[in-house]
Amino acid sequence: MTFKLNPNNDQLSTEELLKLADMRKRCARRILLSTSLAASGHPGGSLSCLDLMLVTYGIMNHKPTEPLWQDRDRVVMSIGHISPGVYSVLSEYGYFTEEDFLTGFRRAGSGFPGHVEKIVPGVEWDTGNLGQGLSAACGMAMALKLKGAKQKVIVYMGDGDLQKGQGAEAMRFAHKYKLNNLMVIVDRNHLQICGKTEDVMPSNIRGLFASCGWNVDILDDGHDYHKIFKKLSAVYTGNTVNPQHPTVIIANTIMGKGFSFMENLAKYHGSPLKVEQLDQAFAELGLENDFARWAELRTKPVSTATRLENKVCYPKLEAGAAVVYGADQKTDCRSAYGTALYELAKANNISGKAPKIVGISCDLEGSVKMGDFRKHMPEAFLECGIQEHHAATMAGAISREGMAAFFSTFGVFAVSEVYNQNRLNDINHTNVKVVATHLGLDVGEDGPTHQGIDYIGLMRNYFNFQVILPADPNQTDRVIRHVALTAGNYFVGMGRSKMGMVLAEDGTPFFGSGYTFTPGKGDWVRRGTAGTIISYGAVSPRVMEAWQLLQKEGINVSVLLAASIVPFDKQSVIEAVANGGPILTVEDHHVDTGAGAIVAAILADAGLSCRFKRLGVTHYGSSGKPADLYAEQGLDAQGIVAAFKELL
């Protein structure tokens, strides 16, 4: 259907009020039917948000027949469990049919999942875990600001949702960057799964937003269409106390609104009505209970006709000229990253135009070498403070708005700290480039709390992240240019310390001007007959030193530097077995969950056997110089030599 409210009007007409009332009746019916048909779902919150959503979609700019219309306003549902309400309203506005929704809701493979996902026309972000929607909305609003676009971003949050700390991180960011194109609507029904919010975890929602510098408005009745329209229209048209800052409308609502036996009962937060209760509910609506008809329709094969593909507009970027570090140069991979990112910015971020690349960090600009990038285009560098959870989610959302997003911090913060945020980015098919410095024992004196030794093990749990650990600054330069120009999620990791270049046997840089990084392909930097050492990243210089020591003893080994961890070079592992001799993996990573485990799985899957040993981090490191920490774990050149000779 086509239903449009003019936010510049003073009030709703009688006709509009009647229309909204009819829409509510139809949507409330769908909410109850869908959850009862699925025997699961969240009807209570869907009903408390329903009137707010109906007015929101009436005011905003959108095209139901063109869900990804470029000039649309965005709506993000941080309270993703109210999918029955969201789908009901989207159906009412013509994004898909009632039959599509009711026959598919919560069925495997359908286009209508239990929590809102982008496969549903009209949904912008896959939400489920509470507390992350505002960060995603900030990413969208920030991207629109950088483009100079006029669209609005509206995010729905719940009072339980706001108990998560990430919400406050996002609030501070939105205030700092004056995201006045962002509006939050809080469904303040005072109930969550386990009872009253005041009993479960009391919070001053008004004070929280106000302390972060937001415009705060209170809607005393979130079911009165006149009042809803007046509040939402004022914010939508910029008529706020401080038009330069974002606004929140805290709407007092009633859980289960519209049904006498459901109202203000926490049990209906996540409990559908039983079939026998539907008769009473439908009687109160004045409608016939047609549950049986829909139940019969749901016995037919599930339809996938409405499912949207996860298409993302990714920018076309110029790689610029590669930087080649000489054989005698010594620098760190993070500096090579900073230089490559700066060169990419010079080639693609043009003054007076929207940036194609954004850089995001958390109070570590100098350490992750983003300073030159910031100086080139300050507006493209987003300093998030010590708010990694927000930064990771926001980076993902920005990347879906046609920009390459580089998120950089220390490894322990970029991976372990934000594991779930990266996971939801992965689910959302983002295009974020997580570049982590200070990985593993190479952090050194900062001690075990800062020694991220689980980055491969954790990142391999995702399905849409590629993982790359370059061996030296030259390879780092090529890797950064590759991930910048290639759509998809990437994790690039590196240590802290300076190192020399990996050299070919003729003394020239192995990853020199003729080198091109290829995902899924390792690099045979040495060929020998006594066996193979497989390694990557920060320990590569020690592996090359070990090769020299073994060579002096007449032990001629192959060295495979496998920067591409996901996908891994399976064929080269098989080749190593065919070449004869043992295989030794060496890594600055937890010994059981890194590349050694990957190689072991490749051998097992291929039905191959050889003498094999994994060298890695076997216990939390102490606080000291990286060289000493590597020696403690047997990861120095002498330890590598001893381990390989033991295999012989």
C-alpha positions as CSV (number, residue, x, y, z in Angstrom):
1,M,0.0,0.0,0.0
2,T,1.0,3.6,-0.3
3,F,0.6,5.7,2.8
4,K,2.5,8.9,3.4
5,L,2.4,11.4,6.2
6,N,3.7,14.9,5.8
7,P,6.1,15.7,8.6
8,N,5.7,19.4,7.9
9,N,2.0,19.3,8.9
10,D,0.9,20.5,12.3
11,Q,-1.2,17.4,13.1
12,L,-2.8,14.3,11.6
13,S,-6.1,14.5,9.8
14,T,-9.1,12.5,10.9
15,E,-8.7,10.3,7.8
16,E,-5.0,9.6,8.6
17,L,-6.0,8.7,12.2
18,L,-8.6,6.2,10.9
19,K,-6.1,4.8,8.5
20,L,-3.5,4.3,11.2
21,A,-6.1,2.6,13.4
22,D,-7.0,0.1,10.6
23,M,-3.3,-0.5,9.9
24,R,-2.7,-1.2,13.6
25,K,-5.5,-3.8,13.7
26,R,-4.1,-5.7,10.7
27,C,-0.5,-5.5,12.0
28,A,-1.5,-6.7,15.5
29,R,-3.3,-9.6,14.0
30,R,-0.2,-10.6,12.0
31,I,2.0,-10.2,15.1
32,L,-0.1,-12.7,17.1
33,L,-0.7,-15.1,14.1
34,S,3.0,-15.2,13.1
35,T,4.3,-16.0,16.6
36,S,1.6,-18.5,17.4
37,L,2.1,-20.2,14.0
38,A,5.8,-20.5,14.7
39,A,5.2,-21.3,18.4
40,S,8.0,-18.9,19.2
41,G,8.8,-15.2,18.9
42,H,8.3,-11.9,20.7
43,P,4.8,-10.5,20.5
44,G,4.8,-8.2,23.5
45,G,7.5,-5.8,22.4
46,S,6.3,-5.9,18.9
47,L,2.9,-4.6,20.1
48,S,4.5,-1.9,22.3
49,C,6.5,-0.6,19.3
50,L,3.8,-1.0,16.7
51,D,2.2,2.5,16.8
52,L,5.6,4.1,16.7
53,M,6.7,2.1,13.7
54,L,3.6,2.8,11.8
55,V,4.1,6.6,12.1
56,T,7.9,6.2,11.4
57,Y,7.4,4.5,8.1
58,G,4.7,7.0,7.2
59,I,7.0,10.0,7.7
60,M,10.3,8.7,6.3
61,N,11.4,8.6,2.7
62,H,11.4,5.1,1.3
63,K,10.3,3.0,-1.7
64,P,8.8,-0.4,-0.7
65,T,9.1,-1.5,-4.3
66,E,12.8,-0.6,-4.3
67,P,14.1,-1.5,-0.9
68,L,17.7,-0.5,-1.7
69,W,16.8,2.9,-3.2
70,Q,19.8,5.1,-2.9
71,D,18.0,8.1,-1.4
72,R,16.1,6.1,1.3
73,D,16.1,6.9,5.0
74,R,17.5,4.0,7.0
75,V,15.8,2.2,9.9
76,V,17.9,0.1,12.2
77,M,16.2,-2.2,14.7
78,S,18.6,-2.6,17.6
79,I,15.8,-4.6,19.3
80,G,16.0,-7.2,16.6
81,H,13.7,-9.6,18.4
82,I,10.6,-7.5,17.6
83,S,10.8,-9.0,14.1
84,P,7.0,-9.9,14.1
85,G,6.2,-6.2,14.5
86,V,8.8,-5.1,11.9
87,Y,7.7,-7.6,9.3
88,S,4.0,-6.8,10.0
89,V,4.6,-3.1,9.4
90,L,6.8,-3.7,6.3
91,S,4.1,-5.9,4.9
92,E,1.5,-3.2,5.6
93,Y,3.6,-0.7,3.6
94,G,4.0,-3.1,0.7
95,Y,7.5,-4.4,0.9
96,F,6.1,-8.0,0.6
97,T,2.7,-9.7,1.1
98,E,1.1,-10.9,4.2
99,E,1.2,-14.4,2.9
100,D,5.0,-14.2,2.3
101,F,5.5,-13.3,6.0
102,L,3.0,-15.5,7.7
103,T,3.8,-18.7,5.8
104,G,7.6,-18.2,6.1
105,F,8.1,-16.7,9.6
106,R,10.8,-18.6,11.5
107,R,10.9,-21.5,9.0
108,A,14.2,-22.8,8.0
109,G,15.4,-21.3,4.7
110,S,12.6,-18.8,4.4
111,G,13.0,-15.1,4.0
112,F,11.7,-14.2,7.4
113,P,14.1,-15.1,10.3
114,G,13.4,-14.9,14.0
115,H,15.5,-11.8,14.4
116,V,15.6,-9.1,11.7
117,E,18.0,-9.7,8.8
118,K,18.8,-7.9,5.6
119,I,17.4,-10.7,3.5
120,V,14.1,-9.2,4.4
121,P,13.2,-6.2,2.1
122,G,13.3,-3.1,4.2
123,V,15.7,-4.3,6.9
124,E,19.1,-2.6,6.9
125,W,21.2,-4.6,9.4
126,D,21.1,-8.1,10.9
127,T,20.5,-7.6,14.7
128,G,20.0,-10.1,17.4
129,N,22.5,-9.5,20.2
130,L,21.2,-6.4,21.9
131,G,23.2,-3.3,22.3
132,Q,24.8,-3.0,18.9
133,G,22.2,-1.3,16.7
134,L,23.1,2.2,17.7
135,S,26.7,1.7,16.7
136,A,25.6,0.3,13.3
137,A,23.3,3.3,12.9
138,C,26.2,5.7,13.7
139,G,28.2,4.0,11.0
140,M,25.4,4.7,8.5
141,A,24.8,8.2,9.7
142,M,28.6,9.0,9.6
143,A,28.9,7.7,6.0
144,L,25.9,9.8,4.9
145,K,27.5,12.8,6.5
146,L,30.8,12.2,4.8
147,K,28.9,12.0,1.5
148,G,26.9,15.1,2.1
149,A,23.7,13.1,1.8
150,K,20.4,14.3,3.3
151,Q,19.0,11.0,4.4
152,K,18.1,10.2,8.0
153,V,18.9,7.2,10.1
154,I,16.4,6.1,12.7
155,V,17.2,3.4,15.3
156,Y,14.8,1.6,17.6
157,M,16.2,0.6,21.0
158,G,14.6,-1.0,24.0
159,D,15.1,-0.2,27.7
160,G,16.7,-3.6,28.2
161,D,18.7,-3.1,25.1
162,L,20.3,0.0,26.7
163,Q,21.7,-1.9,29.6
164,K,24.6,-2.9,27.3
165,G,27.6,-0.6,27.7
166,Q,28.2,-0.4,23.9
167,G,25.1,1.9,23.7
168,A,26.9,4.6,25.7
169,E,30.0,4.2,23.5
170,A,27.9,4.9,20.5
171,M,26.1,7.9,22.2
172,R,29.4,9.6,22.9
173,F,30.6,9.1,19.3
174,A,27.3,10.4,17.8
175,H,27.6,13.6,19.9
176,K,31.3,14.1,19.1
177,Y,30.7,13.9,15.4
178,K,27.4,15.9,15.5
179,L,25.3,13.2,13.9
180,N,22.2,15.2,13.7
181,N,20.9,13.0,10.9
182,L,20.5,10.3,13.6
183,M,17.3,9.8,15.7
184,V,16.8,7.1,18.4
185,I,13.4,6.0,19.5
186,V,13.4,4.1,22.8
187,D,10.6,1.7,23.4
188,R,10.2,2.3,27.2
189,N,7.8,-0.4,28.2
190,H,9.6,-1.0,31.5
191,L,9.7,-4.8,31.0
192,Q,12.2,-7.4,29.9
193,I,12.4,-11.2,29.9
194,C,12.8,-11.6,33.7
195,G,10.4,-8.8,34.8
196,K,10.5,-5.1,35.4
197,T,13.6,-3.3,34.1
198,E,13.8,-1.5,37.5
199,D,14.2,-4.8,39.2
200,V,16.5,-6.5,36.7
201,M,18.8,-3.6,36.2
202,P,17.6,0.0,36.9
203,S,19.0,2.7,34.6
204,N,18.4,6.4,34.1
205,I,17.9,6.3,30.3
206,R,17.1,10.0,30.1
207,G,20.2,10.9,32.1
208,L,22.4,8.5,30.1
209,F,21.6,10.2,26.8
210,A,21.7,13.7,28.3
211,S,25.1,13.1,29.9
212,C,26.4,12.2,26.4
213,G,25.2,15.5,25.0
214,W,22.0,14.4,23.1
215,N,18.8,16.2,22.7
216,V,16.4,14.2,24.9
217,D,12.6,14.3,24.4
218,I,10.0,12.4,26.3
219,L,6.9,10.9,24.7
220,D,4.4,10.3,27.5
221,D,2.2,8.0,25.4
222,G,3.8,6.0,22.7
223,H,0.4,4.8,21.5
224,D,-1.2,8.2,20.9
225,Y,-0.9,8.9,17.1
226,H,-1.2,12.7,17.5
227,K,1.6,12.8,20.1
228,I,3.8,10.3,18.2
229,F,3.4,12.3,14.9
230,K,4.2,15.6,16.6
231,K,7.4,14.3,18.3
232,L,8.8,12.3,15.4
233,S,8.0,15.1,12.8
234,A,9.8,17.7,14.9
235,V,13.0,15.6,15.1
236,Y,12.7,14.5,11.4
237,T,12.5,18.1,10.2
238,G,15.3,19.3,12.5
239,N,13.1,21.2,14.9
240,T,15.1,20.3,18.1
241,V,16.6,22.2,21.0
242,N,20.1,21.8,19.5
243,P,19.8,21.0,15.8
244,Q,23.6,20.2,15.6
245,H,23.3,17.1,17.7
246,P,21.4,13.8,17.6
247,T,18.1,13.3,19.3
248,V,16.5,10.6,21.3
249,I,12.7,10.2,21.9
250,I,12.0,8.1,25.0
251,A,8.5,6.7,24.4
252,N,6.5,5.3,27.3
253,T,4.7,2.3,25.9
254,I,2.8,-0.8,27.1
255,M,4.0,-4.3,26.6
256,G,1.3,-6.3,24.7
257,K,-0.7,-3.1,24.0
258,G,-4.2,-3.7,22.7
259,F,-5.0,-7.0,24.3
260,S,-6.4,-6.8,27.8
261,F,-4.9,-10.1,29.1
262,M,-1.4,-9.3,27.6
263,E,-0.8,-5.8,28.7
264,N,2.1,-5.1,31.1
265,L,3.0,-8.7,31.5
266,A,6.7,-9.6,31.1
267,K,5.8,-13.2,30.0
268,Y,4.7,-12.0,26.6
269,H,8.1,-10.5,25.9
270,G,9.1,-13.8,24.4
271,S,6.1,-16.1,24.7
272,P,3.5,-16.4,21.9
273,L,-0.2,-17.0,22.6
274,K,-1.4,-20.5,22.7
275,V,-3.9,-21.4,20.0
276,E,-6.8,-21.3,22.4
277,Q,-5.8,-17.8,23.5
278,L,-6.1,-16.5,20.0
279,D,-9.9,-16.7,20.1
280,Q,-10.0,-14.1,22.9
281,A,-7.4,-11.9,21.2
282,F,-9.2,-12.0,17.9
283,A,-12.5,-11.3,19.6
284,E,-11.0,-8.1,21.1
285,L,-9.8,-7.2,17.6
286,G,-13.2,-7.9,16.2
287,L,-11.7,-10.3,13.6
288,E,-12.1,-13.9,12.8
289,N,-9.5,-16.3,14.0
290,D,-8.0,-17.8,10.9
291,F,-5.1,-19.6,12.5
292,A,-6.1,-23.0,11.1
293,R,-6.0,-21.7,7.5
294,W,-2.5,-20.3,7.9
295,A,-1.3,-23.4,9.7
296,E,-2.3,-25.4,6.7
297,L,-0.5,-23.1,4.3
298,R,2.6,-23.5,6.4
299,T,2.7,-27.2,5.6
300,K,3.6,-26.4,2.0
301,P,7.3,-26.0,0.9
302,V,8.8,-22.8,2.2
303,S,9.2,-20.0,-0.3
304,T,12.5,-18.1,-0.7
305,A,11.1,-15.6,-3.3
306,T,11.4,-12.5,-1.1
307,R,15.0,-13.1,0.0
308,L,17.4,-10.3,-0.9
309,E,21.0,-10.9,-1.8
310,N,23.6,-9.3,0.4
311,K,24.8,-6.9,-2.3
312,V,27.1,-4.1,-1.2
313,C,28.3,-1.1,-3.2
314,Y,32.1,-1.2,-2.9
315,P,34.3,1.7,-4.2
316,K,36.6,1.3,-7.1
317,L,40.0,2.2,-5.8
318,E,43.4,2.9,-7.3
319,A,46.3,0.9,-5.8
320,G,49.0,3.5,-6.3
321,A,52.7,2.6,-6.7
322,A,54.0,-0.1,-4.4
323,V,56.7,0.8,-2.0
324,V,59.8,-1.4,-2.0
325,Y,62.0,-1.5,1.0
326,G,65.6,-2.3,0.3
327,A,67.6,-5.3,1.3
328,D,69.5,-3.3,3.9
329,Q,66.5,-1.5,5.3
330,K,65.0,-2.3,8.7
331,T,61.5,-1.1,9.7
332,D,58.3,-2.5,11.2
333,C,55.3,-3.9,9.3
334,R,53.0,-1.4,11.0
335,S,55.0,1.5,9.5
336,A,54.7,-0.2,6.1
337,Y,51.0,-0.4,6.7
338,G,50.8,3.3,7.6
339,T,52.7,4.3,4.5
340,A,50.6,2.0,2.2
341,L,47.4,3.4,3.7
342,Y,48.6,7.0,3.2
343,E,49.5,6.3,-0.4
344,L,46.1,4.7,-0.9
345,A,44.5,7.8,0.6
346,K,46.4,10.1,-1.7
347,A,45.3,8.2,-4.7
348,N,41.6,7.9,-3.7
349,N,40.6,10.5,-1.1
350,I,40.3,13.6,-3.1
351,S,39.9,17.0,-1.4
352,G,36.3,18.3,-1.8
353,K,34.9,14.9,-2.5
354,A,33.5,12.2,-0.2
355,P,36.3,9.9,1.0
356,K,36.5,6.4,-0.5
357,I,38.6,5.2,2.4
358,V,38.0,5.8,6.1
359,G,40.3,5.1,8.9
360,I,39.1,4.1,12.4
361,S,41.1,3.8,15.6
362,C,40.8,3.8,19.3
363,D,43.3,6.2,20.9
364,L,46.2,4.5,19.2
365,E,46.7,6.6,16.0
366,G,50.4,6.8,16.5
367,S,51.0,3.2,17.4
368,V,49.0,1.9,14.4
369,K,50.7,4.5,12.2
370,M,47.5,6.2,10.9
371,G,48.9,9.7,11.4
372,D,49.8,10.5,7.8
373,F,46.4,9.1,6.7
374,R,44.7,11.5,9.1
375,K,46.8,14.5,8.0
376,H,45.9,13.9,4.4
377,M,42.1,14.0,5.0
378,P,41.2,14.7,8.7
379,E,37.5,14.1,8.1
380,A,38.1,10.6,6.9
381,F,39.8,9.6,10.2
382,L,37.4,8.7,12.9
383,E,38.9,8.7,16.4
384,C,36.7,6.6,18.6
385,G,38.5,6.8,21.9
386,I,38.8,3.6,24.0
387,Q,35.6,2.2,22.6
388,E,36.5,-0.8,20.6
389,H,33.1,-2.5,20.7
390,H,31.4,0.6,19.1
391,A,34.3,1.1,16.7
392,A,34.3,-2.4,15.3
393,T,30.5,-2.4,14.7
394,M,30.5,1.1,13.2
395,A,33.4,0.2,10.9
396,G,31.3,-2.6,9.5
397,A,28.2,-0.4,8.9
398,I,30.3,2.3,7.2
399,S,31.8,-0.3,4.9
400,R,28.3,-1.2,3.6
401,E,27.8,2.4,2.5
402,G,30.3,2.3,-0.3
403,M,33.5,3.0,1.6
404,A,36.6,0.9,2.4
405,A,36.8,0.9,6.2
406,F,40.2,0.3,7.9
407,F,39.8,-0.4,11.6
408,S,43.1,-0.6,13.5
409,T,44.2,-1.2,17.0
410,F,46.3,-3.7,19.0
411,G,45.6,-7.3,18.2
412,V,44.2,-8.2,21.6
413,F,41.7,-5.4,21.2
414,A,40.9,-5.9,17.5
415,V,40.2,-9.6,17.9
416,S,39.6,-10.9,21.5
417,E,38.0,-7.7,22.8
418,V,35.5,-7.4,19.9
419,Y,35.0,-11.1,18.9
420,N,31.2,-10.8,18.8
421,Q,31.2,-7.4,17.0
422,N,33.5,-8.9,14.3
423,R,31.1,-11.9,14.2
424,L,28.1,-9.7,13.5
425,N,30.0,-7.8,10.9
426,D,30.8,-11.2,9.3
427,I,27.1,-12.1,9.4
428,N,26.2,-8.7,7.9
429,H,28.6,-9.3,4.9
430,T,30.5,-6.1,5.5
431,N,33.7,-5.0,3.8
432,V,35.7,-4.0,6.8
433,K,39.5,-4.3,6.9
434,V,40.7,-5.1,10.4
435,V,44.4,-4.3,10.6
436,A,45.8,-5.3,13.9
437,T,49.3,-4.4,15.1
438,H,51.2,-5.5,18.3
439,L,50.2,-9.1,17.9
440,G,51.5,-12.0,20.0
441,L,54.6,-12.0,22.1
442,D,56.0,-9.2,19.9
443,V,54.2,-6.7,22.2
444,G,56.9,-7.6,24.7
445,E,57.0,-5.6,27.9
446,D,53.3,-5.0,28.0
447,G,52.9,-8.5,29.3
448,P,50.3,-11.3,28.8
449,T,47.2,-9.1,29.0
450,H,48.3,-7.4,25.8
451,Q,49.8,-10.4,24.0
452,G,47.1,-11.5,21.7
453,I,47.9,-15.1,20.8
454,D,44.5,-16.3,19.7
455,Y,43.9,-14.3,16.5
456,I,43.9,-17.1,14.0
457,G,41.9,-19.5,16.2
458,L,39.2,-16.8,16.7
459,M,39.1,-15.4,13.2
460,R,38.8,-18.9,11.7
461,N,35.4,-19.2,13.4
462,Y,34.0,-16.7,10.9
463,F,32.8,-17.7,7.4
464,N,33.5,-14.5,5.5
465,F,36.9,-13.2,6.8
466,Q,40.2,-13.8,5.1
467,V,43.2,-13.8,7.4
468,I,46.6,-12.6,6.3
469,L,49.8,-12.4,8.3
470,P,52.6,-10.8,6.2
471,A,56.2,-11.8,6.8
472,D,57.9,-8.4,6.3
473,P,57.3,-4.8,5.4
474,N,57.5,-5.4,1.7
475,Q,54.8,-8.1,1.8
476,T,52.8,-5.9,4.2
477,D,52.7,-3.2,1.5
478,R,51.3,-5.5,-1.1
479,V,48.8,-7.1,1.2
480,I,47.4,-3.7,2.3
481,R,46.9,-2.7,-1.3
482,H,45.3,-6.0,-2.1
483,V,42.7,-5.9,0.7
484,A,41.9,-2.2,0.0
485,L,41.0,-3.0,-3.6
486,T,39.1,-6.2,-2.9
487,A,35.6,-6.4,-1.5
488,G,35.1,-8.5,1.6
489,N,36.1,-8.8,5.2
490,Y,39.9,-9.0,5.9
491,F,42.0,-9.4,9.0
492,V,45.6,-8.4,8.6
493,G,47.9,-8.9,11.6
494,M,51.5,-7.9,12.4
495,G,53.8,-7.4,15.3
496,R,55.4,-4.4,16.8
497,S,59.1,-4.7,16.3
498,K,61.4,-3.6,13.5
499,M,62.8,-6.2,11.2
500,G,65.0,-6.7,8.2
501,M,63.5,-7.8,4.8
502,V,63.0,-11.4,3.8
503,L,65.7,-11.9,1.2
504,A,65.9,-14.3,-1.8
505,E,69.1,-16.4,-2.0
506,D,70.7,-13.8,-4.3
507,G,70.3,-11.2,-1.5
508,T,67.5,-9.1,-3.1
509,P,64.1,-8.6,-1.3
510,F,62.0,-11.7,-1.9
511,F,58.8,-9.6,-1.8
512,G,60.3,-7.0,-4.1
513,S,58.9,-5.1,-7.0
514,G,57.9,-8.2,-9.0
515,Y,55.9,-9.7,-6.1
516,T,52.1,-9.9,-6.1
517,F,50.2,-11.2,-3.1
518,T,47.8,-14.0,-4.0
519,P,45.2,-15.3,-1.4
520,G,45.5,-19.0,-0.7
521,K,49.1,-19.2,-2.0
522,G,52.2,-19.5,0.2
523,D,55.6,-18.4,-0.8
524,W,58.5,-20.9,-1.1
525,V,61.3,-18.6,-0.1
526,R,63.8,-21.5,0.1
527,R,63.8,-24.9,-1.5
528,G,65.6,-27.9,0.1
529,T,65.5,-31.6,0.4
530,A,65.7,-32.2,4.2
531,G,62.2,-31.2,5.0
532,T,60.0,-28.0,5.3
533,I,59.5,-25.2,7.8
534,I,56.2,-23.5,7.5
535,S,55.7,-20.1,9.1
536,Y,54.4,-16.5,8.8
537,G,54.3,-13.1,10.4
538,A,56.6,-11.8,13.1
539,V,58.7,-15.0,13.6
540,S,59.7,-15.0,9.9
541,P,63.1,-13.4,10.6
542,R,63.9,-16.1,13.2
543,V,62.9,-18.8,10.7
544,M,65.2,-17.3,8.1
545,E,68.0,-17.2,10.7
546,A,67.3,-20.8,11.6
547,W,67.5,-21.7,7.9
548,Q,71.0,-20.2,7.8
549,L,72.1,-22.2,10.9
550,L,70.8,-25.4,9.5
551,Q,72.4,-24.7,6.2
552,K,75.8,-24.3,7.9
553,E,75.3,-27.8,9.3
554,G,74.6,-29.2,5.9
555,I,70.8,-29.5,6.5
556,N,69.1,-28.0,3.4
557,V,65.5,-27.3,4.3
558,S,62.6,-25.7,2.4
559,V,60.9,-22.6,3.9
560,L,57.3,-21.9,3.1
561,L,56.1,-18.5,4.4
562,A,52.3,-18.7,4.4
563,A,51.0,-15.2,4.9
564,S,47.6,-16.3,3.6
565,I,46.2,-18.2,6.6
566,V,42.5,-18.1,5.5
567,P,42.4,-19.4,2.8
568,F,45.5,-21.6,3.4
569,D,47.7,-23.1,0.7
570,K,46.7,-26.7,1.0
571,Q,48.5,-27.7,-2.2
572,S,51.9,-26.5,-0.9
573,V,51.4,-28.6,2.3
574,I,50.8,-31.7,0.2
575,E,53.8,-30.7,-1.9
576,A,55.9,-30.5,1.2
577,V,55.0,-34.1,2.1
578,A,55.8,-35.2,-1.5
579,N,59.2,-33.6,-1.3
580,G,60.1,-35.7,1.7
581,G,61.4,-35.0,5.2
582,P,59.6,-33.7,8.2
583,I,57.4,-30.6,8.5
584,L,57.8,-28.1,11.3
585,T,55.3,-25.2,11.8
586,V,56.5,-22.1,13.7
587,E,54.3,-19.4,14.8
588,D,53.8,-16.6,17.4
589,H,50.4,-18.0,18.3
590,H,48.7,-20.4,20.6
591,V,50.2,-23.7,19.5
592,D,46.9,-25.6,19.3
593,T,44.8,-23.2,17.3
594,G,47.0,-21.6,14.7
595,A,48.7,-22.6,11.5
596,G,50.0,-25.7,13.0
597,A,46.5,-26.9,13.6
598,I,45.6,-26.0,10.0
599,V,48.5,-28.0,8.6
600,A,47.6,-31.0,10.8
601,A,44.0,-30.9,9.5
602,I,45.2,-30.7,5.9
603,L,47.4,-33.7,6.4
604,A,44.6,-35.7,8.1
605,D,42.0,-34.8,5.5
606,A,44.4,-35.8,2.7
607,G,45.3,-39.1,4.4
608,L,49.0,-38.1,4.5
609,S,51.5,-38.8,7.2
610,C,55.0,-37.5,7.9
611,R,57.1,-36.6,10.8
612,F,55.5,-33.4,12.0
613,K,55.9,-30.9,14.9
614,R,54.1,-27.7,15.9
615,L,56.1,-24.9,17.5
616,G,54.1,-22.1,19.0
617,V,53.1,-20.3,22.2
618,T,52.5,-23.0,24.9
619,H,51.8,-20.7,27.9
620,Y,51.1,-17.0,28.6
621,G,54.2,-15.0,28.1
622,S,55.9,-12.9,30.7
623,S,56.8,-9.2,30.5
624,G,60.1,-8.7,28.7
625,K,61.8,-8.0,25.4
626,P,60.2,-10.0,22.5
627,A,63.5,-11.8,21.8
628,D,63.6,-13.1,25.3
629,L,60.0,-14.1,25.2
630,Y,60.5,-16.0,22.0
631,A,63.5,-17.8,23.5
632,E,61.4,-18.8,26.5
633,Q,58.9,-20.5,24.2
634,G,61.5,-22.1,21.9
635,L,60.6,-19.7,19.1
636,D,64.1,-18.2,18.6
637,A,66.4,-19.4,15.8
638,Q,68.2,-21.8,18.2
639,G,64.9,-23.3,19.3
640,I,63.7,-23.7,15.8
641,V,66.9,-25.4,14.8
642,A,66.7,-27.8,17.8
643,A,63.1,-28.7,17.0
644,F,63.8,-29.4,13.4
645,K,66.9,-31.5,14.2
646,E,64.8,-33.5,16.7
647,L,62.5,-34.4,13.9
648,L,65.4,-35.7,11.9
